Amino acid sequence: MEYKAVDQLRELADVHHAPEPLNRAARLDRWAELLEQQPTRMRSLGEIEFKTPEERRVLRVAGSPLTVAFSDPVLRADGLQSDMLGDAQTYFGLSERQVHRLLCSCMNGASIAGDVAARRIRSFAEPQSRLQTVALAGGAAAALAAIPVLLRLFG
């Protein structure tokens, strides 16, 4: 193999630098943006909770949110292998519960609107903020419950 500098290679071919790989949040955000641009509802995946792990891994439905993701050249170039559930679950770093909530027909009916799917995907991207909201709500409820006790003690 012969070593050539990038400048020398440019004389022989079009040289492009590979883009930086997307992190999980950027992948999910890109997918959400693509889904928001969908003018029609997309097909859900049929009752995935009743499929074996092997069946879930290779499950695909034309016209689903997974098809939208795989049709994007940026996500494919970044490593999305197919529009099969297992490949998308691995690539986007989704749990079984998240996949079920996002794609299953028992949660969405036969189809799902792009903006609904996009909101769910964005909620998966920032689980910390969701946990903080739950913690704050729990703390506020505890504080409100303590008011009558405090009033009896100090009132």
SULQUI-V379490 format. One record per residue. RES is the residue in one letter. PHI is phi as a letter, one per 30 degrees, with the letter a starting at -180 (999 if undefined). Layout:
res->RES phi->PHI
res->RES phi->PHI
//
This chain:
res->M phi->999
res->E phi->c
res->Y phi->d
res->K phi->b
res->A phi->d
res->V phi->e
res->D phi->d
res->Q phi->d
res->L phi->d
res->R phi->d
res->E phi->d
res->L phi->c
res->A phi->a
res->D phi->d
res->V phi->c
res->H phi->b
res->H phi->d
res->A phi->d
res->P phi->d
res->E phi->d
res->P phi->d
res->L phi->d
res->N phi->d
res->R phi->e
res->A phi->d
res->A phi->d
res->R phi->d
res->L phi->d
res->D phi->d
res->R phi->d
res->W phi->d
res->A phi->d
res->E phi->d
res->L phi->d
res->L phi->d
res->E phi->d
res->Q phi->d
res->Q phi->d
res->P phi->d
res->T phi->c
res->R phi->d
res->M phi->c
res->R phi->d
res->S phi->d
res->L phi->c
res->G phi->d
res->E phi->h
res->I phi->d
res->E phi->d
res->F phi->c
res->K phi->d
res->T phi->d
res->P phi->e
res->E phi->d
res->E phi->d
res->R phi->d
res->R phi->e
res->V phi->c
res->L phi->d
res->R phi->b
res->V phi->b
res->A phi->d
res->G phi->i
res->S phi->c
res->P phi->e
res->L phi->d
res->T phi->d
res->V phi->d
res->A phi->d
res->F phi->d
res->S phi->d
res->D phi->d
res->P phi->d
res->V phi->d
res->L phi->d
res->R phi->d
res->A phi->d
res->D phi->d
res->G phi->k
res->L phi->d
res->Q phi->d
res->S phi->a
res->D phi->c
res->M phi->d
res->L phi->e
res->G phi->d
res->D phi->d
res->A phi->d
res->Q phi->d
res->T phi->d
res->Y phi->d
res->F phi->d
res->G phi->i
res->L phi->c
res->S phi->d
res->E phi->e
res->R phi->d
res->Q phi->d
res->V phi->d
res->H phi->d
res->R phi->d
res->L phi->d
res->L phi->c
res->C phi->d
res->S phi->d
res->C phi->d
res->M phi->c
res->N phi->b
res->G phi->i
res->A phi->d
res->S phi->b
res->I phi->b
res->A phi->d
res->G phi->e
res->D phi->d
res->V phi->d
res->A phi->d
res->A phi->d
res->R phi->d
res->R phi->d
res->I phi->d
res->R phi->d
res->S phi->d
res->F phi->d
res->A phi->d
res->E phi->b
res->P phi->d
res->Q phi->d
res->S phi->d
res->R phi->d
res->L phi->d
res->Q phi->d
res->T phi->d
res->V phi->d
res->A phi->d
res->L phi->d
res->A phi->d
res->G phi->d
res->G phi->d
res->A phi->d
res->A phi->d
res->A phi->d
res->A phi->d
res->L phi->d
res->A phi->d
res->A phi->d
res->I phi->e
res->P phi->e
res->V phi->d
res->L phi->d
res->L phi->d
res->R phi->d
res->L phi->d
res->F phi->c
res->G phi->d
//
